[in-house]
Amino acid sequence: MSEPMMISEHPDLIRVRAVQPLDGFIAHVVFTNGQERDIDFSPYLEGPIFEPIRQNLELFRQVFVDHGAPTWQNGADIDPDTLYYDGAPPWADESQQQPNGAKVFA
């Protein structure tokens, strides 16, 4: 007997297919919907896990794609929605979010 199929309320999720470092903290990003952009990652490299990456451009250049997200060897990654939508995706309920974009669950 097969499991019932779940229908998502959200559109198809857009993920990162490829990432290629360019100059500084800019990288060329290819998304799964075919869009391509050169993105400055500097604003997203905040917090302790990104400290070594911010301090060493060679570490930044070691970025790779894991499960659709730009990722580094130390486990740091950036949500592809953040890159694609330059913040929270349009279906996120902004009334349930903190100023830093974190979702609140009651």
Secondary structure, 3 states (H helix, E strand, C coil): CCCCCCCCCCCCCCCEEEEEECCCCEEEEEECCCCEEEEECHHHCCCHHHHHHHHCHHHHCCCEEECCEEECCCCCECCHHHHHHCCCCCCCCHHHECCCCCECCC
